[in-house]
């Protein structure tokens, strides 16, 4: 991105989720951005924030079509920080963490929730482009 302020919303992903259109979600993930919650420690975003169930080593990755939809999920948090991820970032994250991620949810606080297995998302993202 050349803009100094990256977008905090993906209209393509929001529209795809509203239609519950799996193919359109895959297209949006390959060609636009996704909003990724950050774990904030001492006021600094330290890493991607993942969520888990008690008594389980498995984690869930929550992704959002907008920073506002993330805020709706954690309305009482005062220091919400997000990053903007693209297809390459998402492909790499899912590959590295595939052993601990059990599910990926989109806009879990609504209004149009969808979920996918990490392996299915990797298929939808397609092969890693050549780094030439």
N, C-alpha and C positions, 0 to 999 in steps of 0.2 A: 504494500500500500504506500502510496506517495503522500496521502493526506496525513497531517500530523495528528488528527483526531480520528481514530478508526470508528466505524459505525458501531452502534450498540444495538442494532436491530437488523434482522434479515426479513425483509418483506416476502421474499421467495419462500423461506421456511415457514413463516406465519401463514401464508396463503395455502401452502401444501398441507400443513397441519389442520387448518380449518376445513379443508376438503377431505381430510383423512386419506390422502392420496399417497400411497407408499412410493410410487414411481416419482412423483413430484418432490417428495421429501428427499429421496436419493439424489435427484437432480440438483436440488437446492444445496445439499451438503457438498456435492462435487463442485459447484460453481459459485457459491456465495459464502457467507460466514455463519458461524454459530457462536452463541454467547456461552462462555464457560465460567462457572463460579470459581472463585479463588479462596483458598484457606487463608484467613488473615490472622497473623500472629504479631502482636505488638504493633498494630497499625500498618503492617506491611503484608502484601500478598506474597505468600511463601511458595504455594504450589497449587495444583488443581485440587479442588475440593470434591471428594467423593463421599458417598454416604453408605452406611451399612446397617444391617440388622444386628440386634444383640445376639450373642452366641454364634456368630457366623463370621468366617474369615473372608467371605465374599463381599464385594462392594458393588454399588450402583453408581454409574456416572449420570449426572443430571445435566442436560444441555437445554438451552433456551433460545427462542427466536428473538428475544429482546431482554435487555437488562431490567425492564419494567416487570416482565413476567417472572424473572428471578426474584425481584423485590417482593412480589406478591406471595412467594413461597416462604420468605423469611422476613415478614413485616416488622418484627420486633428487633431485628439486628440493626445496629447503628452504623456499622462499618462494612457495608456490602461492596466487595470489589469483584470485578469480572475481567476476563480477557476475551479477546476476539480470536477464534480459531478458524482455520480454513481446512480444506480437504486434506492437505498434506499433514497438517498438525494432527487432525483427528485420526487419520490412518496410522501415523506413528504412535500416538497415544494408545490406541486400541491394540496395536501389535505388541507394544512393550508390556501392557498391563492385562493382556488377555487371560492370564491364569487367575487373576483375582476379580475381574469384572464379570458379574453374572448378568447384568442387564443395563441397558441405556434407556433413559426416559427423556422425552422431549416435553417441555412446558408442563411439568408435573402438577403445577398449581392451576393449570387450565389457561385458557378456556378450552383448548383442544389437545388433550394428552395423547401421546403415542409412545410406544415402547418397541425396542428391538434388541435382539441378542447381539452382542459385539461381533460375533462371526458373520451375522447377516449384514451388519453395517459395513464390515470390511469388504464383503462381496459387492455391496451397492456402491462403495467408493471406487471399486475397480483397482487395477494394478497401479503400483507406484510409478509415476512418470519418470522417464530417464532424466538424470541430472546433467544434461549437456548444456 
